[in-house]
Amino acid sequence: MTFESVLFVNGRSSADIDCVAQPDVFGDLNLDQIIDSVVRGRDEYILRPYFYTPLTETQTIEYRHAVMRDLERSEVLNPICQFAEQMRAMRAELAASQSMRYLWQKHAYFLDAVEKYCAASLEFARALEKGAPHSTGIAAFLDYLKTYVQGRAFEELKSEETRIRAELGKVRYSILIKGSSVTVGKYAGETDYSEEVQKIFAKFRQGAVKSHSMEIRDYPEMNHVEANVLNFVVKLHPEVFEPLDTYCSTHADFLDSVIARFDREIQFYIAFLEHLSRIRSVGLSFCYPVVSVESKAVRSVDGFDLALAEKLRLDNQPIVCNDFYLEGDERIVVVTGPNQGGKTTFARTFGQLHYLASIGCPVPGREARLYLSDRIFTHFERQEDMENLRGKLHDDLYRIHNILERATTESIIIMNEIFSSTSLMDALYLSQKIMGRIMDLDALCVYVTFIEELSTLGKQTISMSSEVKQDAVASRTFKVIRRLADGRSYALSLARQYGLTYEQLRERIGS
């Protein structure tokens, strides 16, 4: 079975992925905060571009789901994590080889890197086969790995390294130090006096005594004296060191590109699953969504803002989950309610769920059916930028125009409290025009607004409203529920807060 990538069914080029920039919507949806938390501590793998690349077909999403499910089994995950540790150790040896000043020390570190690589590959093939992966991605890689370690090229790489190391272990030489003169010669059976010296000084030992020895730091880099001694040894044993030099040149690119790519790509999954486990520890759920390119009937049960969940987890605060669904001709969720009631968080949740689903990841919630869009567009309120010479209203219209020019029937559009700088009548007029364009596109949309009339604009719109408690201070519940927007529940809460309900006024007048 052929294998190229554990992330892409079509084996998309890594070079193409690495050029991808962060999508514009990341800031509005707080996806940048999520990815920061996910990839923290894994800088060496350069994982961000994978999270910046949404998929365009459900086949690859299902491919990734299967790999994720495989990695939730310890018998598959543990060998992969062990291999990753060994590969990190191997890369440390390679980095040392490149940083050393003297040629033969470079070769020594290179030989150690090859030894670690060969041992890790053989051990990984045995352990992963025992784990019996179920997913197409990891099973295909296992087939590739088994074929690779049984191949002639790998066997030659390993056997030649073993032979050269054995020959190096046989090298013997003598050093004669007289004043500032150092003479290196072939070993001719001279007596090794090191044991004799230790025995002589051992009889003077009288229990524990204070040490007056000076600490000598052991730097990995050889000094010039050690390097010159080694150069003399090389001249004395060319039959050993010349093959080493040839071996290092011949196998300079010993690391198999497919194995190296797997070692990097698999961290995309592991990093995300580790982040999920931290969120799950506070009782929140994740699920593998059903993703469709055809049906716009979407649904989420107990969904939540993943960026906010991480923040609240660190602060030991609870997170509120919300549900939503669209069915039939419904396309636009109009969200109304009081300020600080969870409307913006709901909009972000909608966007996060669809984006995470588009990169083949589990999403927050117990159940989800989501739409695979061609692109997500967002318009969140921004501070007025004095450099662009546009006023607040002009800037809103300019950004919305750019969105509607590029959006298609397959897009998702999220608008969050626009036109707050103009009058109610103007805001209503402009919003109706914009929503009319979105309806014509038949695009999915979340429209957070203070204008309740928009929720009944047509059969494509549904109303959701943030709920408040009917108590003395109109406490926010941060629940956003599907119901008609009448504005009276919040007004009633405010009236109750200030003693202005009909019953309260009547009681006061009567008294």
C-alpha positions as CSV (number, residue, x, y, z in Angstrom):
1,M,0.0,0.0,0.0
2,T,1.3,3.4,-0.9
3,F,1.5,6.2,1.7
4,E,2.3,9.9,1.5
5,S,0.5,11.7,4.3
6,V,-1.4,11.0,7.5
7,L,-3.2,14.4,7.1
8,F,-4.1,14.5,3.4
9,V,-5.6,11.7,1.3
10,N,-4.1,13.2,-1.8
11,G,-0.7,13.6,-0.3
12,R,-0.7,17.4,-0.6
13,S,2.8,19.0,-0.6
14,S,4.2,20.1,2.7
15,A,5.9,23.0,1.0
16,D,2.5,24.3,-0.2
17,I,1.1,24.0,3.3
18,D,4.0,25.9,4.9
19,C,3.2,28.9,2.8
20,V,-0.4,29.3,4.1
21,A,-1.0,32.4,6.2
22,Q,-3.4,32.7,9.2
23,P,-7.0,33.2,7.9
24,D,-8.6,36.6,8.5
25,V,-11.4,35.2,10.7
26,F,-9.0,33.8,13.4
27,G,-9.0,37.1,15.4
28,D,-12.7,37.6,15.3
29,L,-13.5,34.0,16.3
30,N,-10.6,33.7,18.8
31,L,-9.3,30.7,16.8
32,D,-5.8,32.2,17.2
33,Q,-6.1,31.8,21.0
34,I,-7.2,28.2,20.5
35,I,-4.4,27.3,18.2
36,D,-1.9,29.0,20.5
37,S,-3.0,26.7,23.3
38,V,-2.9,23.6,21.1
39,V,0.6,24.0,19.7
40,R,2.3,25.4,22.8
41,G,5.5,23.5,23.4
42,R,5.7,22.0,19.9
43,D,7.4,24.8,18.0
44,E,9.9,22.4,16.4
45,Y,7.0,20.8,14.4
46,I,5.7,24.0,12.8
47,L,2.1,22.9,13.2
48,R,0.3,26.2,12.7
49,P,0.0,25.9,8.8
50,Y,-2.0,22.7,9.2
51,F,-4.5,24.5,11.3
52,Y,-4.6,27.4,8.8
53,T,-5.6,25.0,6.0
54,P,-9.4,24.1,5.9
55,L,-10.3,21.0,3.8
56,T,-12.5,21.0,0.8
57,E,-13.9,17.5,0.8
58,T,-15.5,15.3,3.4
59,Q,-13.3,12.3,2.4
60,T,-10.3,13.9,4.0
61,I,-12.3,14.9,7.1
62,E,-13.4,11.3,7.6
63,Y,-9.8,10.2,7.0
64,R,-8.7,12.5,9.9
65,H,-11.5,11.4,12.1
66,A,-10.4,7.8,11.8
67,V,-6.8,8.7,12.7
68,M,-8.0,10.7,15.7
69,R,-10.1,7.8,16.9
70,D,-7.1,5.5,16.5
71,L,-5.0,7.8,18.6
72,E,-7.5,7.7,21.4
73,R,-6.4,4.1,21.9
74,S,-3.3,3.9,24.1
75,E,-1.9,0.8,22.2
76,V,-1.6,3.1,19.1
77,L,-0.8,6.4,20.8
78,N,2.0,5.1,23.2
79,P,4.3,3.7,20.4
80,I,3.9,6.9,18.4
81,C,4.7,9.1,21.4
82,Q,7.7,6.9,22.2
83,F,8.9,7.2,18.6
84,A,8.5,11.0,18.7
85,E,10.8,11.1,21.8
86,Q,13.4,9.0,20.0
87,M,13.2,11.2,16.9
88,R,13.7,14.3,19.0
89,A,16.8,12.7,20.5
90,M,18.0,11.8,17.0
91,R,17.5,15.4,15.8
92,A,19.5,16.7,18.8
93,E,22.4,14.5,17.7
94,L,22.1,15.8,14.1
95,A,22.0,19.4,15.3
96,A,25.1,18.8,17.4
97,S,26.8,17.2,14.4
98,Q,26.1,20.4,12.4
99,S,27.2,22.7,15.2
100,M,30.6,21.1,16.0
101,R,33.8,22.7,14.7
102,Y,35.9,19.6,14.1
103,L,35.2,17.1,11.3
104,W,35.7,13.9,13.2
105,Q,33.5,15.0,16.1
106,K,30.8,15.9,13.6
107,H,31.1,12.4,12.2
108,A,30.8,10.9,15.7
109,Y,27.5,12.8,16.4
110,F,26.2,11.9,12.9
111,L,26.9,8.2,13.6
112,D,25.0,8.4,16.9
113,A,22.1,10.0,15.1
114,V,22.0,7.2,12.6
115,E,22.1,4.6,15.4
116,K,19.2,6.2,17.2
117,Y,17.2,6.5,14.0
118,C,17.6,2.9,13.0
119,A,16.8,1.6,16.5
120,A,13.8,3.8,16.8
121,S,12.4,2.8,13.3
122,L,12.8,-0.9,14.0
123,E,11.2,-0.6,17.5
124,F,8.4,1.6,16.2
125,A,7.5,-0.9,13.4
126,R,7.2,-3.7,16.0
127,A,5.3,-1.7,18.5
128,L,2.9,-0.1,16.1
129,E,2.1,-3.5,14.4
130,K,1.2,-4.8,17.9
131,G,-1.1,-1.9,18.4
132,A,-3.1,-3.0,15.3
133,P,-4.2,0.5,14.0
134,H,-7.7,0.6,12.5
135,S,-7.5,3.9,10.5
136,T,-6.5,4.0,6.9
137,G,-3.9,6.7,7.5
138,I,-1.9,5.0,10.3
139,A,-2.4,1.5,8.9
140,A,-1.0,2.6,5.5
141,F,1.9,4.2,7.2
142,L,2.6,1.0,9.1
143,D,2.7,-0.9,5.9
144,Y,5.2,1.7,4.5
145,L,7.3,1.5,7.6
146,K,7.5,-2.3,7.6
147,T,8.5,-2.3,4.0
148,Y,11.1,0.4,4.6
149,V,12.8,-1.3,7.6
150,Q,12.9,-4.6,5.7
151,G,14.4,-2.9,2.6
152,R,17.9,-3.2,1.3
153,A,18.7,0.6,1.8
154,F,17.8,0.6,5.4
155,E,19.6,-2.7,6.1
156,E,22.8,-1.3,4.5
157,L,22.4,2.0,6.5
158,K,22.1,0.0,9.8
159,S,24.7,-2.7,9.1
160,E,27.3,-0.3,7.9
161,E,26.8,1.9,10.9
162,T,27.2,-1.1,13.2
163,R,30.3,-2.3,11.4
164,I,32.0,1.1,11.5
165,R,31.2,1.6,15.2
166,A,32.7,-1.9,16.0
167,E,35.9,-1.0,14.1
168,L,36.1,2.3,16.0
169,G,35.8,0.4,19.2
170,K,38.9,-1.6,18.4
171,V,41.1,1.5,17.8
172,R,43.9,1.6,20.4
173,Y,46.6,4.3,20.7
174,S,49.1,5.6,23.2
175,I,49.9,9.1,24.3
176,L,53.2,10.2,25.6
177,I,53.1,13.6,27.4
178,K,56.5,15.2,28.2
179,G,56.3,18.9,29.2
180,S,54.4,20.7,26.5
181,S,55.1,17.9,24.0
182,V,52.4,15.3,23.1
183,T,53.3,12.3,21.1
184,V,50.6,10.0,19.7
185,G,51.6,6.5,18.6
186,K,50.1,3.1,17.8
187,Y,49.3,1.0,20.9
188,A,52.1,-1.6,21.3
189,G,51.0,-3.5,24.4
190,E,52.2,-0.8,26.8
191,T,51.1,-1.2,30.4
192,D,47.9,0.7,31.4
193,Y,49.0,2.4,34.6
194,S,45.6,3.9,35.5
195,E,44.6,1.0,37.6
196,E,47.9,0.9,39.4
197,V,47.7,4.6,40.2
198,Q,44.3,4.2,41.7
199,K,45.4,1.3,43.8
200,I,48.3,3.2,45.2
201,F,46.2,6.2,46.2
202,A,43.4,4.1,47.6
203,K,45.4,3.1,50.6
204,F,45.7,6.7,51.7
205,R,41.9,7.1,51.8
206,Q,40.7,7.7,55.4
207,G,36.9,8.0,55.2
208,A,35.0,11.0,54.0
209,V,37.2,14.1,53.7
210,K,36.6,17.5,52.3
211,S,37.2,17.7,48.6
212,H,39.7,20.3,47.4
213,S,39.4,19.3,43.7
214,M,38.5,21.9,41.1
215,E,35.3,21.4,39.1
216,I,36.2,20.9,35.5
217,R,33.3,21.4,33.1
218,D,32.8,18.8,30.4
219,Y,32.0,20.8,27.2
220,P,30.7,18.7,24.2
221,E,33.0,20.6,21.9
222,M,36.6,19.3,21.7
223,N,39.4,21.7,22.5
224,H,42.3,22.1,20.0
225,V,44.6,19.7,21.9
226,E,42.0,16.9,21.8
227,A,41.3,17.7,18.1
228,N,45.0,17.4,17.2
229,V,45.3,14.1,19.2
230,L,42.3,12.7,17.2
231,N,43.8,13.9,13.9
232,F,47.0,11.9,14.7
233,V,44.9,8.9,15.6
234,V,43.1,9.2,12.2
235,K,46.5,9.2,10.4
236,L,47.5,6.1,12.4
237,H,44.3,4.2,11.4
238,P,43.1,5.4,8.0
239,E,41.5,2.0,7.3
240,V,38.9,2.8,10.0
241,F,38.4,6.5,9.6
242,E,38.2,6.7,5.8
243,P,35.1,4.4,5.7
244,L,33.5,6.6,8.4
245,D,34.1,9.8,6.3
246,T,32.7,8.1,3.2
247,Y,29.7,6.7,5.2
248,C,28.8,10.2,6.5
249,S,29.0,11.7,3.0
250,T,27.0,8.9,1.3
251,H,24.2,8.9,3.9
252,A,24.0,12.6,4.6
253,D,20.3,12.5,3.8
254,F,19.6,9.2,5.6
255,L,16.3,10.4,7.2
256,D,13.4,9.0,5.1
257,S,11.2,11.9,3.9
258,V,7.9,9.9,4.4
259,I,8.9,9.0,8.0
260,A,10.0,12.5,8.7
261,R,6.7,13.8,7.4
262,F,4.7,11.4,9.5
263,D,6.6,12.3,12.6
264,R,5.7,16.0,12.0
265,E,2.1,15.6,10.8
266,I,1.0,13.1,13.6
267,Q,1.7,15.9,16.1
268,F,-1.3,17.8,14.6
269,Y,-3.6,15.1,16.0
270,I,-1.7,14.5,19.3
271,A,-1.5,18.2,20.1
272,F,-5.2,18.7,19.5
273,L,-6.2,15.6,21.5
274,E,-4.1,16.6,24.4
275,H,-5.8,20.0,24.5
276,L,-9.2,18.3,24.4
277,S,-8.2,16.1,27.3
278,R,-7.5,19.3,29.4
279,I,-11.0,20.7,28.5
280,R,-12.7,17.3,29.1
281,S,-11.2,17.3,32.6
282,V,-13.7,19.9,33.7
283,G,-16.7,17.8,32.4
284,L,-17.1,19.3,28.9
285,S,-17.8,17.1,25.9
286,F,-16.4,16.8,22.4
287,C,-17.8,14.9,19.4
288,Y,-16.9,13.9,15.8
289,P,-19.3,16.0,13.7
290,V,-21.2,14.8,10.7
291,V,-20.0,17.1,8.0
292,S,-21.9,17.7,4.7
293,V,-21.2,19.7,1.6
294,E,-24.8,19.4,0.5
295,S,-27.2,19.8,3.5
296,K,-27.4,23.1,5.3
297,A,-29.4,21.6,8.0
298,V,-27.0,22.2,10.9
299,R,-27.2,21.2,14.6
300,S,-25.2,21.4,17.7
301,V,-26.0,20.0,21.2
302,D,-24.1,21.5,24.2
303,G,-21.7,23.4,22.0
304,F,-19.4,26.0,23.6
305,D,-16.6,28.6,22.8
306,L,-13.4,26.6,23.0
307,A,-11.2,29.6,23.6
308,L,-13.4,30.8,26.4
309,A,-13.6,27.3,27.9
310,E,-9.8,27.2,28.2
311,K,-9.7,30.6,29.9
312,L,-12.5,29.7,32.3
313,R,-10.8,26.3,33.0
314,L,-7.7,28.1,34.1
315,D,-9.8,30.4,36.3
316,N,-11.8,27.5,37.8
317,Q,-15.0,29.0,36.4
318,P,-17.9,27.1,34.8
319,I,-18.7,27.3,31.1
320,V,-22.2,27.6,29.7
321,C,-23.1,25.4,26.7
322,N,-25.7,26.2,24.1
323,D,-27.7,24.4,21.4
324,F,-28.7,25.5,17.9
325,Y,-30.2,24.0,14.8
326,L,-31.4,25.1,11.4
327,E,-33.7,22.9,9.2
328,G,-35.5,23.1,6.0
329,D,-35.2,26.6,4.4
330,E,-33.7,28.1,7.5
331,R,-30.4,29.8,6.9
332,I,-30.0,32.8,9.2
333,V,-29.8,32.9,13.0
334,V,-30.7,36.3,14.2
335,V,-29.4,36.7,17.8
336,T,-30.8,39.4,20.0
337,G,-30.8,40.2,23.8
338,P,-29.2,42.4,26.4
339,N,-25.5,43.4,26.4
340,Q,-23.1,41.0,28.0
341,G,-25.6,38.2,27.7
342,G,-23.6,35.7,25.6
343,K,-24.6,36.8,22.0
344,T,-21.0,37.3,20.7
345,T,-19.8,34.1,22.4
346,F,-22.7,32.3,20.6
347,A,-21.6,33.7,17.3
348,R,-18.0,32.7,17.9
349,T,-19.1,29.2,18.9
350,F,-21.0,28.9,15.6
351,G,-17.9,29.9,13.7
352,Q,-15.5,27.9,15.7
353,L,-17.5,24.7,15.3
354,H,-17.7,25.0,11.6
355,Y,-14.0,25.9,11.2
356,L,-12.8,23.1,13.5
357,A,-15.0,20.7,11.6
358,S,-13.4,21.9,8.3
359,I,-9.9,20.8,9.4
360,G,-11.1,17.4,10.5
361,C,-11.1,17.9,14.3
362,P,-13.6,16.9,17.0
363,V,-15.8,19.9,18.0
364,P,-17.1,21.1,21.3
365,G,-20.5,19.5,22.2
366,R,-22.2,16.1,22.6
367,E,-23.5,16.1,19.0
368,A,-23.0,18.1,15.9
369,R,-24.1,18.1,12.2
370,L,-22.2,20.9,10.4
371,Y,-21.8,22.3,6.9
372,L,-18.5,22.3,5.0
373,S,-18.4,25.8,3.6
374,D,-16.0,27.2,0.9
375,R,-15.1,30.0,3.3
376,I,-16.1,31.7,6.6
377,F,-16.5,35.4,6.6
378,T,-16.8,37.5,9.8
379,H,-17.6,41.1,10.5
380,F,-17.1,42.0,14.2
381,E,-17.1,45.6,15.5
382,R,-13.7,47.3,15.5
383,Q,-12.3,50.5,17.0
384,E,-12.3,53.3,14.5
385,D,-9.0,53.4,12.6
386,M,-7.9,57.0,12.1
387,E,-5.4,56.0,9.4
388,N,-7.9,54.8,6.8
389,L,-9.8,58.1,6.9
390,R,-13.1,56.3,7.0
391,G,-15.7,57.0,9.7
392,K,-17.3,54.1,11.7
393,L,-20.3,53.7,9.4
394,H,-18.3,54.1,6.3
395,D,-15.8,51.5,7.5
396,D,-18.7,49.0,8.3
397,L,-20.1,49.4,4.9
398,Y,-16.7,49.1,3.2
399,R,-16.0,45.8,5.0
400,I,-19.5,44.4,4.5
401,H,-19.3,45.2,0.8
402,N,-16.0,43.2,0.5
403,I,-17.6,40.2,2.2
404,L,-20.7,40.2,0.0
405,E,-18.5,40.6,-3.1
406,R,-16.6,37.4,-2.3
407,A,-19.3,35.3,-0.5
408,T,-21.0,32.5,-2.4
409,T,-24.0,30.2,-1.7
410,E,-21.5,27.8,0.0
411,S,-20.1,30.4,2.4
412,I,-20.8,31.1,6.1
413,I,-21.2,34.7,7.2
414,I,-21.1,35.9,10.8
415,M,-22.1,39.5,11.5
416,N,-21.7,40.8,15.1
417,E,-23.5,44.0,16.1
418,I,-22.9,46.2,13.1
419,F,-24.2,49.7,12.6
420,S,-24.1,50.6,16.3
421,S,-22.9,54.0,15.3
422,T,-26.0,55.1,13.4
423,S,-29.7,55.7,14.1
424,L,-32.2,52.8,14.5
425,M,-34.0,53.6,11.3
426,D,-30.8,53.8,9.3
427,A,-29.5,50.6,10.9
428,L,-32.8,48.8,10.1
429,Y,-32.7,49.9,6.5
430,L,-29.1,48.9,5.9
431,S,-29.5,45.6,7.8
432,Q,-32.5,44.7,5.7
433,K,-30.6,45.3,2.5
434,I,-27.6,43.2,3.7
435,M,-29.8,40.4,4.9
436,G,-31.6,40.5,1.6
437,R,-28.3,39.9,-0.2
438,I,-27.5,37.0,2.1
439,M,-30.9,35.5,1.5
440,D,-30.4,35.7,-2.2
441,L,-27.1,33.9,-1.8
442,D,-28.8,31.2,0.4
443,A,-25.7,31.3,2.6
444,L,-25.6,30.2,6.3
445,C,-25.4,33.2,8.6
446,V,-25.4,34.3,12.2
447,Y,-26.5,37.9,12.6
448,V,-26.1,39.4,16.1
449,T,-28.1,42.6,16.3
450,F,-30.1,44.9,18.6
451,I,-32.8,45.2,15.9
452,E,-35.4,42.5,16.7
453,E,-37.4,43.1,13.5
454,L,-34.7,41.3,11.5
455,S,-35.6,38.0,13.1
456,T,-38.9,37.9,11.2
457,L,-37.6,39.1,7.9
458,G,-38.5,35.9,6.1
459,K,-38.7,32.1,6.2
460,Q,-34.9,31.8,6.0
461,T,-34.5,33.6,9.4
462,I,-35.0,32.2,12.9
463,S,-34.8,34.0,16.2
464,M,-32.5,33.2,19.1
465,S,-32.2,35.4,22.2
466,S,-29.9,35.5,25.2
467,E,-31.8,34.7,28.4
468,V,-31.8,36.6,31.7
469,K,-33.0,35.6,35.1
470,Q,-36.2,37.1,36.4
471,D,-34.5,38.4,39.5
472,A,-34.0,41.8,41.0
473,V,-30.8,42.5,39.0
474,A,-31.7,40.7,35.7
475,S,-28.8,38.3,36.0
476,R,-27.4,36.9,32.7
477,T,-27.6,33.2,32.3
478,F,-25.4,33.2,29.1
479,K,-27.9,30.8,27.6
480,V,-29.0,31.6,24.0
481,I,-32.3,29.9,23.2
482,R,-34.5,29.7,20.2
483,R,-37.5,31.8,20.7
484,L,-39.3,34.9,19.3
485,A,-37.7,38.2,20.1
486,D,-40.1,40.5,21.8
487,G,-37.7,42.5,23.9
488,R,-40.1,42.5,26.8
489,S,-38.4,39.9,29.0
490,Y,-35.3,42.1,29.5
491,A,-37.4,45.2,29.8
492,L,-39.5,43.5,32.5
493,S,-36.3,42.5,34.3
494,L,-35.1,46.1,34.3
495,A,-38.5,47.4,35.4
496,R,-38.5,44.9,38.3
497,Q,-34.9,45.9,39.1
498,Y,-35.9,49.5,39.6
499,G,-39.4,48.8,41.1
500,L,-41.3,50.0,38.0
501,T,-43.5,46.9,37.1
502,Y,-47.2,47.4,37.1
503,E,-47.6,45.4,40.3
504,Q,-44.8,47.3,42.0
505,L,-46.2,50.7,41.0
506,R,-49.7,49.8,42.0
507,E,-48.5,48.6,45.3
508,R,-46.6,51.8,45.9
509,I,-49.5,54.1,44.8
510,G,-51.9,52.1,46.9
511,S,-49.7,52.4,50.0
